């Protein structure tokens, strides 16, 4: 499993947006502090943590045969 990614976000609904994403939690805390300005509950700056996962891409094929033999 990979390391964690910390995403600093602000706002909600149509105003929800990402400020930054980093693997450094201390940096995420500093960014959060910088963007925190006595905001309202719905405008809170948050740090959301996600586990970085390695993706394995494999080709995917689907073959359909009809009753008359068409492929």
PDB file of N, CA, C and O in Angstrom, chain B, residues numbered from 101:
ATOM      1  N   UNK B 101       0.845  -1.176   0.000  1.00  0.00           N
ATOM      2  CA  UNK B 101       0.000   0.000   0.000  1.00  0.00           C
ATOM      3  C   UNK B 101       0.888   1.235   0.000  1.00  0.00           C
ATOM      4  O   UNK B 101       1.950   1.233   0.623  1.00  0.00           O
ATOM      5  N   UNK B 102       0.476   2.269  -0.677  1.00  0.00           N
ATOM      6  CA  UNK B 102       1.255   3.498  -0.759  1.00  0.00           C
ATOM      7  C   UNK B 102       1.078   4.371   0.465  1.00  0.00           C
ATOM      8  O   UNK B 102       0.401   3.994   1.422  1.00  0.00           O
ATOM      9  N   UNK B 103       1.689   5.535   0.424  1.00  0.00           N
ATOM     10  CA  UNK B 103       1.586   6.457   1.549  1.00  0.00           C
ATOM     11  C   UNK B 103       0.280   7.242   1.489  1.00  0.00           C
ATOM     12  O   UNK B 103      -0.462   7.167   0.510  1.00  0.00           O
ATOM     13  N   UNK B 104       0.012   8.000   2.558  1.00  0.00           N
ATOM     14  CA  UNK B 104      -1.211   8.791   2.600  1.00  0.00           C
ATOM     15  C   UNK B 104      -1.039  10.090   1.820  1.00  0.00           C
ATOM     16  O   UNK B 104       0.054  10.650   1.737  1.00  0.00           O
ATOM     17  N   UNK B 105      -2.141  10.544   1.257  1.00  0.00           N
ATOM     18  CA  UNK B 105      -2.209  11.834   0.592  1.00  0.00           C
ATOM     19  C   UNK B 105      -3.158  12.695   1.405  1.00  0.00           C
ATOM     20  O   UNK B 105      -4.276  12.279   1.706  1.00  0.00           O
ATOM     21  N   UNK B 106      -2.717  13.893   1.761  1.00  0.00           N
ATOM     22  CA  UNK B 106      -3.527  14.822   2.546  1.00  0.00           C
ATOM     23  C   UNK B 106      -4.044  15.914   1.612  1.00  0.00           C
ATOM     24  O   UNK B 106      -3.265  16.625   0.976  1.00  0.00           O
ATOM     25  N   UNK B 107      -5.360  16.035   1.543  1.00  0.00           N
ATOM     26  CA  UNK B 107      -5.993  17.003   0.665  1.00  0.00           C
ATOM     27  C   UNK B 107      -6.628  18.078   1.536  1.00  0.00           C
ATOM     28  O   UNK B 107      -7.483  17.787   2.373  1.00  0.00           O
ATOM     29  N   UNK B 108      -6.206  19.324   1.334  1.00  0.00           N
ATOM     30  CA  UNK B 108      -6.750  20.445   2.090  1.00  0.00           C
ATOM     31  C   UNK B 108      -7.908  21.018   1.271  1.00  0.00           C
ATOM     32  O   UNK B 108      -7.728  21.432   0.125  1.00  0.00           O
ATOM     33  N   UNK B 109      -9.100  21.035   1.876  1.00  0.00           N
ATOM     34  CA  UNK B 109     -10.296  21.482   1.169  1.00  0.00           C
ATOM     35  C   UNK B 109     -10.987  22.595   1.950  1.00  0.00           C
ATOM     36  O   UNK B 109     -10.731  22.798   3.137  1.00  0.00           O
ATOM     37  N   UNK B 110     -11.862  23.305   1.260  1.00  0.00           N
ATOM     38  CA  UNK B 110     -12.626  24.371   1.893  1.00  0.00           C
ATOM     39  C   UNK B 110     -13.970  24.485   1.191  1.00  0.00           C
ATOM     40  O   UNK B 110     -14.096  24.175   0.006  1.00  0.00           O
ATOM     41  N   UNK B 111     -14.972  24.936   1.938  1.00  0.00           N
ATOM     42  CA  UNK B 111     -16.288  25.172   1.362  1.00  0.00           C
ATOM     43  C   UNK B 111     -17.163  23.938   1.367  1.00  0.00           C
ATOM     44  O   UNK B 111     -16.774  22.878   1.857  1.00  0.00           O
ATOM     45  N   UNK B 112     -18.338  24.095   0.818  1.00  0.00           N
ATOM     46  CA  UNK B 112     -19.267  22.977   0.694  1.00  0.00           C
ATOM     47  C   UNK B 112     -20.169  23.214  -0.515  1.00  0.00           C
ATOM     48  O   UNK B 112     -20.251  24.321  -1.046  1.00  0.00           O
ATOM     49  N   UNK B 113     -20.832  22.157  -0.927  1.00  0.00           N
ATOM     50  CA  UNK B 113     -21.714  22.182  -2.095  1.00  0.00           C
ATOM     51  C   UNK B 113     -20.991  22.800  -3.286  1.00  0.00           C
ATOM     52  O   UNK B 113     -19.898  22.349  -3.629  1.00  0.00           O
ATOM     53  N   UNK B 114     -21.558  23.811  -3.923  1.00  0.00           N
ATOM     54  CA  UNK B 114     -20.954  24.368  -5.141  1.00  0.00           C
ATOM     55  C   UNK B 114     -19.683  25.152  -4.852  1.00  0.00           C
ATOM     56  O   UNK B 114     -18.935  25.461  -5.779  1.00  0.00           O
ATOM     57  N   UNK B 115     -19.419  25.480  -3.591  1.00  0.00           N
ATOM     58  CA  UNK B 115     -18.207  26.221  -3.235  1.00  0.00           C
ATOM     59  C   UNK B 115     -17.092  25.292  -2.739  1.00  0.00           C
ATOM     60  O   UNK B 115     -15.996  25.765  -2.437  1.00  0.00           O
ATOM     61  N   UNK B 116     -17.349  23.981  -2.650  1.00  0.00           N
ATOM     62  CA  UNK B 116     -16.341  23.023  -2.196  1.00  0.00           C
ATOM     63  C   UNK B 116     -15.197  23.004  -3.201  1.00  0.00           C
ATOM     64  O   UNK B 116     -15.424  22.867  -4.403  1.00  0.00           O
ATOM     65  N   UNK B 117     -13.979  23.140  -2.713  1.00  0.00           N
ATOM     66  CA  UNK B 117     -12.831  23.106  -3.616  1.00  0.00           C
ATOM     67  C   UNK B 117     -11.582  22.611  -2.882  1.00  0.00           C
ATOM     68  O   UNK B 117     -11.495  22.658  -1.655  1.00  0.00           O
ATOM     69  N   UNK B 118     -10.635  22.143  -3.665  1.00  0.00           N
ATOM     70  CA  UNK B 118      -9.361  21.659  -3.146  1.00  0.00           C
ATOM     71  C   UNK B 118      -8.378  22.812  -3.182  1.00  0.00           C
ATOM     72  O   UNK B 118      -8.211  23.470  -4.209  1.00  0.00           O
ATOM     73  N   UNK B 119      -7.728  23.052  -2.050  1.00  0.00           N
ATOM     74  CA  UNK B 119      -6.688  24.076  -1.980  1.00  0.00           C
ATOM     75  C   UNK B 119      -5.359  23.478  -2.416  1.00  0.00           C
ATOM     76  O   UNK B 119      -4.649  24.054  -3.240  1.00  0.00           O
ATOM     77  N   UNK B 120      -5.024  22.307  -1.852  1.00  0.00           N
ATOM     78  CA  UNK B 120      -3.788  21.630  -2.244  1.00  0.00           C
ATOM     79  C   UNK B 120      -3.859  20.160  -1.849  1.00  0.00           C
ATOM     80  O   UNK B 120      -4.718  19.758  -1.064  1.00  0.00           O
ATOM     81  N   UNK B 121      -2.956  19.369  -2.397  1.00  0.00           N
ATOM     82  CA  UNK B 121      -2.808  17.961  -2.030  1.00  0.00           C
ATOM     83  C   UNK B 121      -1.315  17.701  -1.831  1.00  0.00           C
ATOM     84  O   UNK B 121      -0.488  18.137  -2.631  1.00  0.00           O
ATOM     85  N   UNK B 122      -0.982  16.987  -0.757  1.00  0.00           N
ATOM     86  CA  UNK B 122       0.420  16.738  -0.431  1.00  0.00           C
ATOM     87  C   UNK B 122       0.542  15.428   0.345  1.00  0.00           C
ATOM     88  O   UNK B 122      -0.434  14.941   0.914  1.00  0.00           O
ATOM     89  N   UNK B 123       1.732  14.872   0.361  1.00  0.00           N
ATOM     90  CA  UNK B 123       1.999  13.692   1.180  1.00  0.00           C
ATOM     91  C   UNK B 123       2.607  14.098   2.523  1.00  0.00           C
ATOM     92  O   UNK B 123       2.883  13.244   3.365  1.00  0.00           O
ATOM     93  N   UNK B 124       2.813  15.393   2.722  1.00  0.00           N
ATOM     94  CA  UNK B 124       3.425  15.928   3.942  1.00  0.00           C
ATOM     95  C   UNK B 124       2.336  16.490   4.857  1.00  0.00           C
ATOM     96  O   UNK B 124       1.769  17.545   4.572  1.00  0.00           O
ATOM     97  N   UNK B 125       2.043  15.786   5.961  1.00  0.00           N
ATOM     98  CA  UNK B 125       0.967  16.202   6.873  1.00  0.00           C
ATOM     99  C   UNK B 125       1.268  17.549   7.527  1.00  0.00           C
ATOM    100  O   UNK B 125       0.361  18.363   7.706  1.00  0.00           O
ATOM    101  N   UNK B 126       2.523  17.793   7.883  1.00  0.00           N
ATOM    102  CA  UNK B 126       2.886  19.070   8.508  1.00  0.00           C
ATOM    103  C   UNK B 126       2.631  20.228   7.552  1.00  0.00           C
ATOM    104  O   UNK B 126       2.156  21.284   7.972  1.00  0.00           O
ATOM    105  N   UNK B 127       2.937  20.043   6.283  1.00  0.00           N
ATOM    106  CA  UNK B 127       2.664  21.070   5.283  1.00  0.00           C
ATOM    107  C   UNK B 127       1.155  21.291   5.141  1.00  0.00           C
ATOM    108  O   UNK B 127       0.700  22.428   5.020  1.00  0.00           O
ATOM    109  N   UNK B 128       0.391  20.209   5.156  1.00  0.00           N
ATOM    110  CA  UNK B 128      -1.069  20.325   5.067  1.00  0.00           C
ATOM    111  C   UNK B 128      -1.616  21.147   6.237  1.00  0.00           C
ATOM    112  O   UNK B 128      -2.518  21.964   6.054  1.00  0.00           O
ATOM    113  N   UNK B 129      -1.070  20.929   7.442  1.00  0.00           N
ATOM    114  CA  UNK B 129      -1.503  21.701   8.609  1.00  0.00           C
ATOM    115  C   UNK B 129      -1.179  23.189   8.445  1.00  0.00           C
ATOM    116  O   UNK B 129      -1.987  24.044   8.807  1.00  0.00           O
ATOM    117  N   UNK B 130      -0.001  23.497   7.899  1.00  0.00           N
ATOM    118  CA  UNK B 130       0.385  24.896   7.684  1.00  0.00           C
ATOM    119  C   UNK B 130      -0.536  25.571   6.664  1.00  0.00           C
ATOM    120  O   UNK B 130      -0.940  26.720   6.847  1.00  0.00           O
ATOM    121  N   UNK B 131      -0.860  24.858   5.604  1.00  0.00           N
ATOM    122  CA  UNK B 131      -1.756  25.409   4.585  1.00  0.00           C
ATOM    123  C   UNK B 131      -3.140  25.634   5.181  1.00  0.00           C
ATOM    124  O   UNK B 131      -3.775  26.656   4.920  1.00  0.00           O
ATOM    125  N   UNK B 132      -3.608  24.674   5.986  1.00  0.00           N
ATOM    126  CA  UNK B 132      -4.908  24.824   6.635  1.00  0.00           C
ATOM    127  C   UNK B 132      -4.937  26.085   7.498  1.00  0.00           C
ATOM    128  O   UNK B 132      -5.893  26.859   7.446  1.00  0.00           O
ATOM    129  N   UNK B 133      -3.884  26.285   8.291  1.00  0.00           N
ATOM    130  CA  UNK B 133      -3.804  27.472   9.149  1.00  0.00           C
ATOM    131  C   UNK B 133      -3.833  28.753   8.323  1.00  0.00           C
ATOM    132  O   UNK B 133      -4.489  29.725   8.698  1.00  0.00           O
ATOM    133  N   UNK B 134      -3.126  28.753   7.205  1.00  0.00           N
ATOM    134  CA  UNK B 134      -3.047  29.942   6.353  1.00  0.00           C
ATOM    135  C   UNK B 134      -4.414  30.309   5.769  1.00  0.00           C
ATOM    136  O   UNK B 134      -4.727  31.491   5.624  1.00  0.00           O
ATOM    137  N   UNK B 135      -5.221  29.310   5.436  1.00  0.00           N
ATOM    138  CA  UNK B 135      -6.513  29.562   4.805  1.00  0.00           C
ATOM    139  C   UNK B 135      -7.667  29.637   5.799  1.00  0.00           C
ATOM    140  O   UNK B 135      -8.800  29.908   5.401  1.00  0.00           O
ATOM    141  N   UNK B 136      -7.402  29.402   7.093  1.00  0.00           N
ATOM    142  CA  UNK B 136      -8.442  29.501   8.109  1.00  0.00           C
ATOM    143  C   UNK B 136      -8.548  30.964   8.525  1.00  0.00           C
ATOM    144  O   UNK B 136      -7.567  31.586   8.932  1.00  0.00           O
ATOM    145  N   UNK B 137      -9.769  31.499   8.412  1.00  0.00           N
ATOM    146  CA  UNK B 137      -9.933  32.927   8.693  1.00  0.00           C
ATOM    147  C   UNK B 137     -11.224  33.194   9.467  1.00  0.00           C
ATOM    148  O   UNK B 137     -12.000  34.077   9.101  1.00  0.00           O
ATOM    149  N   UNK B 138     -11.451  32.429  10.538  1.00  0.00           N
ATOM    150  CA  UNK B 138     -12.669  32.635  11.322  1.00  0.00           C
ATOM    151  C   UNK B 138     -13.915  32.328  10.511  1.00  0.00           C
ATOM    152  O   UNK B 138     -14.947  32.985  10.644  1.00  0.00           O
ATOM    153  N   UNK B 139     -13.792  31.324   9.679  1.00  0.00           N
ATOM    154  CA  UNK B 139     -14.871  30.993   8.744  1.00  0.00           C
ATOM    155  C   UNK B 139     -16.119  30.453   9.442  1.00  0.00           C
ATOM    156  O   UNK B 139     -16.094  30.055  10.607  1.00  0.00           O
ATOM    157  N   UNK B 140     -17.172  30.458   8.704  1.00  0.00           N
ATOM    158  CA  UNK B 140     -18.438  29.879   9.167  1.00  0.00           C
ATOM    159  C   UNK B 140     -18.336  28.361   9.109  1.00  0.00           C
ATOM    160  O   UNK B 140     -17.446  27.827   8.447  1.00  0.00           O
ATOM    161  N   UNK B 141     -19.230  27.667   9.789  1.00  0.00           N
ATOM    162  CA  UNK B 141     -19.193  26.196   9.831  1.00  0.00           C
ATOM    163  C   UNK B 141     -19.139  25.580   8.441  1.00  0.00           C
ATOM    164  O   UNK B 141     -18.405  24.616   8.227  1.00  0.00           O
ATOM    165  N   UNK B 142     -19.897  26.113   7.496  1.00  0.00           N
ATOM    166  CA  UNK B 142     -19.964  25.508   6.161  1.00  0.00           C
ATOM    167  C   UNK B 142     -18.751  25.891   5.300  1.00  0.00           C
ATOM    168  O   UNK B 142     -18.569  25.354   4.207  1.00  0.00           O
ATOM    169  N   UNK B 143     -17.936  26.806   5.789  1.00  0.00           N
ATOM    170  CA  UNK B 143     -16.786  27.271   5.029  1.00  0.00           C
ATOM    171  C   UNK B 143     -15.474  26.798   5.664  1.00  0.00           C
ATOM    172  O   UNK B 143     -14.410  27.357   5.401  1.00  0.00           O
ATOM    173  N   UNK B 144     -15.564  25.777   6.488  1.00  0.00           N
ATOM    174  CA  UNK B 144     -14.420  25.277   7.248  1.00  0.00           C
ATOM    175  C   UNK B 144     -13.333  24.707   6.338  1.00  0.00           C
ATOM    176  O   UNK B 144     -13.623  24.051   5.337  1.00  0.00           O
ATOM    177  N   UNK B 145     -12.086  24.969   6.701  1.00  0.00           N
ATOM    178  CA  UNK B 145     -10.947  24.359   6.009  1.00  0.00           C
ATOM    179  C   UNK B 145     -10.700  22.998   6.663  1.00  0.00           C
ATOM    180  O   UNK B 145     -10.636  22.899   7.888  1.00  0.00           O
ATOM    181  N   UNK B 146     -10.561  21.954   5.847  1.00  0.00           N
ATOM    182  CA  UNK B 146     -10.397  20.597   6.367  1.00  0.00           C
ATOM    183  C   UNK B 146      -9.176  19.936   5.735  1.00  0.00           C
ATOM    184  O   UNK B 146      -8.754  20.289   4.634  1.00  0.00           O
ATOM    185  N   UNK B 147      -8.627  18.976   6.457  1.00  0.00           N
ATOM    186  CA  UNK B 147      -7.601  18.095   5.888  1.00  0.00           C
ATOM    187  C   UNK B 147      -8.243  16.721   5.760  1.00  0.00           C
ATOM    188  O   UNK B 147      -8.623  16.107   6.757  1.00  0.00           O
ATOM    189  N   UNK B 148      -8.359  16.248   4.531  1.00  0.00           N
ATOM    190  CA  UNK B 148      -8.929  14.927   4.273  1.00  0.00           C
ATOM    191  C   UNK B 148      -7.777  13.996   3.889  1.00  0.00           C
ATOM    192  O   UNK B 148      -6.969  14.325   3.020  1.00  0.00           O
ATOM    193  N   UNK B 149      -7.708  12.835   4.541  1.00  0.00           N
ATOM    194  CA  UNK B 149      -6.616  11.893   4.294  1.00  0.00           C
ATOM    195  C   UNK B 149      -7.112  10.737   3.434  1.00  0.00           C
ATOM    196  O   UNK B 149      -8.186  10.183   3.668  1.00  0.00           O
ATOM    197  N   UNK B 150      -6.313  10.389   2.443  1.00  0.00           N
ATOM    198  CA  UNK B 150      -6.627   9.277   1.551  1.00  0.00           C
ATOM    199  C   UNK B 150      -5.404   8.377   1.452  1.00  0.00           C
ATOM    200  O   UNK B 150      -4.270   8.855   1.446  1.00  0.00           O
ATOM    201  N   UNK B 151      -5.639   7.097   1.376  1.00  0.00           N
ATOM    202  CA  UNK B 151      -4.548   6.138   1.198  1.00  0.00           C
ATOM    203  C   UNK B 151      -4.223   6.090  -0.286  1.00  0.00           C
ATOM    204  O   UNK B 151      -5.096   5.819  -1.110  1.00  0.00           O
ATOM    205  N   UNK B 152      -2.966   6.354  -0.624  1.00  0.00           N
ATOM    206  CA  UNK B 152      -2.526   6.291  -2.005  1.00  0.00           C
ATOM    207  C   UNK B 152      -2.422   4.818  -2.404  1.00  0.00           C
ATOM    208  O   UNK B 152      -1.685   4.052  -1.783  1.00  0.00           O
ATOM    209  N   UNK B 153      -3.142   4.439  -3.413  1.00  0.00           N
ATOM    210  CA  UNK B 153      -3.124   3.037  -3.850  1.00  0.00           C
ATOM    211  C   UNK B 153      -2.488   2.939  -5.234  1.00  0.00           C
ATOM    212  O   UNK B 153      -2.686   3.807  -6.084  1.00  0.00           O
ATOM    213  N   UNK B 154      -1.742   1.897  -5.440  1.00  0.00           N
ATOM    214  CA  UNK B 154      -1.164   1.673  -6.749  1.00  0.00           C
ATOM    215  C   UNK B 154      -2.219   1.052  -7.646  1.00  0.00           C
ATOM    216  O   UNK B 154      -2.894   0.096  -7.264  1.00  0.00           O
ATOM    217  N   UNK B 155      -2.355   1.607  -8.845  1.00  0.00           N
ATOM    218  CA  UNK B 155      -3.336   1.081  -9.795  1.00  0.00           C
ATOM    219  C   UNK B 155      -2.642   0.133 -10.757  1.00  0.00           C
ATOM    220  O   UNK B 155      -1.558   0.424 -11.264  1.00  0.00           O
ATOM    221  N   UNK B 156      -3.257  -0.962 -10.992  1.00  0.00           N
ATOM    222  CA  UNK B 156      -2.748  -1.903 -11.986  1.00  0.00           C
ATOM    223  C   UNK B 156      -3.742  -1.897 -13.136  1.00  0.00           C
ATOM    224  O   UNK B 156      -4.883  -2.338 -12.992  1.00  0.00           O
ATOM    225  N   UNK B 157      -3.298  -1.396 -14.270  1.00  0.00           N
ATOM    226  CA  UNK B 157      -4.173  -1.327 -15.436  1.00  0.00           C
ATOM    227  C   UNK B 157      -3.998  -2.585 -16.268  1.00  0.00           C
ATOM    228  O   UNK B 157      -2.886  -2.928 -16.667  1.00  0.00           O
ATOM    229  N   UNK B 158      -5.093  -3.262 -16.522  1.00  0.00           N
ATOM    230  CA  UNK B 158      -5.073  -4.468 -17.335  1.00  0.00           C
ATOM    231  C   UNK B 158      -6.028  -4.253 -18.492  1.00  0.00           C
ATOM    232  O   UNK B 158      -7.071  -3.623 -18.318  1.00  0.00           O
ATOM    233  N   UNK B 159      -5.699  -4.759 -19.665  1.00  0.00           N
ATOM    234  CA  UNK B 159      -6.635  -4.625 -20.779  1.00  0.00           C
ATOM    235  C   UNK B 159      -7.924  -5.386 -20.473  1.00  0.00           C
ATOM    236  O   UNK B 159      -7.903  -6.449 -19.853  1.00  0.00           O
ATOM    237  N   UNK B 160      -9.004  -4.837 -20.906  1.00  0.00           N
ATOM    238  CA  UNK B 160     -10.300  -5.467 -20.674  1.00  0.00           C
ATOM    239  C   UNK B 160     -10.982  -5.674 -22.018  1.00  0.00           C
ATOM    240  O   UNK B 160     -11.176  -4.727 -22.782  1.00  0.00           O
ATOM    241  N   UNK B 161     -11.339  -6.902 -22.294  1.00  0.00           N
ATOM    242  CA  UNK B 161     -11.981  -7.224 -23.566  1.00  0.00           C
ATOM    243  C   UNK B 161     -13.341  -7.836 -23.305  1.00  0.00           C
ATOM    244  O   UNK B 161     -13.533  -8.578 -22.342  1.00  0.00           O
ATOM    245  N   UNK B 162     -14.264  -7.521 -24.161  1.00  0.00           N
ATOM    246  CA  UNK B 162     -15.595  -8.132 -24.088  1.00  0.00           C
ATOM    247  C   UNK B 162     -15.975  -8.564 -25.495  1.00  0.00           C
ATOM    248  O   UNK B 162     -15.940  -7.767 -26.432  1.00  0.00           O
ATOM    249  N   UNK B 163     -16.335  -9.822 -25.630  1.00  0.00           N
ATOM    250  CA  UNK B 163     -16.726 -10.361 -26.928  1.00  0.00           C
ATOM    251  C   UNK B 163     -18.146 -10.873 -26.818  1.00  0.00           C
ATOM    252  O   UNK B 163     -18.466 -11.662 -25.929  1.00  0.00           O
ATOM    253  N   UNK B 164     -18.986 -10.427 -27.712  1.00  0.00           N
ATOM    254  CA  UNK B 164     -20.388 -10.868 -27.729  1.00  0.00           C
ATOM    255  C   UNK B 164     -20.643 -11.709 -28.974  1.00  0.00           C
ATOM    256  O   UNK B 164     -20.258 -11.336 -30.083  1.00  0.00           O
ATOM    257  N   UNK B 165     -21.290 -12.833 -28.775  1.00  0.00           N
ATOM    258  CA  UNK B 165     -21.697 -13.689 -29.875  1.00  0.00           C
ATOM    259  C   UNK B 165     -23.212 -13.699 -29.955  1.00  0.00           C
ATOM    260  O   UNK B 165     -23.895 -13.900 -28.951  1.00  0.00           O
ATOM    261  N   UNK B 166     -23.732 -13.483 -31.150  1.00  0.00           N
ATOM    262  CA  UNK B 166     -25.188 -13.580 -31.306  1.00  0.00           C
ATOM    263  C   UNK B 166     -25.556 -15.012 -31.697  1.00  0.00           C
ATOM    264  O   UNK B 166     -24.680 -15.819 -32.006  1.00  0.00           O
ATOM    265  N   UNK B 167     -26.836 -15.318 -31.682  1.00  0.00           N
ATOM    266  CA  UNK B 167     -27.300 -16.674 -32.024  1.00  0.00           C
ATOM    267  C   UNK B 167     -26.928 -17.088 -33.448  1.00  0.00           C
ATOM    268  O   UNK B 167     -26.763 -18.274 -33.734  1.00  0.00           O
ATOM    269  N   UNK B 168     -26.795 -16.084 -34.352  1.00  0.00           N
ATOM    270  CA  UNK B 168     -26.476 -16.446 -35.741  1.00  0.00           C
ATOM    271  C   UNK B 168     -24.972 -16.476 -35.991  1.00  0.00           C
ATOM    272  O   UNK B 168     -24.552 -16.655 -37.134  1.00  0.00           O
ATOM    273  N   UNK B 169     -24.152 -16.305 -34.963  1.00  0.00           N
ATOM    274  CA  UNK B 169     -22.708 -16.426 -35.110  1.00  0.00           C
ATOM    275  C   UNK B 169     -21.971 -15.108 -35.291  1.00  0.00           C
ATOM    276  O   UNK B 169     -20.742 -15.090 -35.364  1.00  0.00           O
ATOM    277  N   UNK B 170     -22.710 -14.004 -35.364  1.00  0.00           N
ATOM    278  CA  UNK B 170     -22.030 -12.714 -35.479  1.00  0.00           C
ATOM    279  C   UNK B 170     -21.230 -12.444 -34.206  1.00  0.00           C
ATOM    280  O   UNK B 170     -21.656 -12.773 -33.099  1.00  0.00           O
ATOM    281  N   UNK B 171     -20.064 -11.837 -34.395  1.00  0.00           N
ATOM    282  CA  UNK B 171     -19.216 -11.514 -33.258  1.00  0.00           C
ATOM    283  C   UNK B 171     -19.263 -10.013 -33.003  1.00  0.00           C
ATOM    284  O   UNK B 171     -18.613  -9.523 -32.080  1.00  0.00           O
TER     285      UNK B 171
END
